[in-house]
Amino acid sequence: MGMPVRIEDELYESAKAQARAECRTIAGQIEFWARVGKVALDNPDLPVEFVRDLLIARAEGREQATPFIPQGLSRE
C-alpha cells in the first residue's frame, strides 16, 4: 500500500536524478534507498556497497546471474 510522505526538496531532486539514471520511478528510488539503509543498519558489519550490490543482484534473479568459478579452476 502506498503512503504519501513529505520529504525535503533537495532529497526529492536527488532521487529524481538517480531514478532517471537507474531506470526507476522516484518512489522506487526512495524505496530502494530506504531498503539499503534498513539492511545496512540491521547488518552494521557489512559495507553499504555490498548491501546495495546484494539487493540489486537479488532483484535481478538467477536467470541473469553469472556462475561463480573459483580462481585456478576452469571449465575447459
Stockholm file with secondary structure:
# STOCKHOLM 1.0

chainA/1-76         MGMPVRIEDELYESAKAQARAECRTIAGQIEFWARVGKVALDNPDLPVEFVRDLLIARAEGREQATPFIPQGLSRE
#=GR chainA/1-76 SS CCCCCCCCHHHHHHHHHHHHHTTCCHHHHHHHHHHHHHHHHHCTTSCHHHHHHHHHHHHHCGGGCCCCCCTTCCCC
#=GC SS_cons        CCCCCCCCHHHHHHHHHHHHHTTCCHHHHHHHHHHHHHHHHHCTTSCHHHHHHHHHHHHHCGGGCCCCCCTTCCCC
//
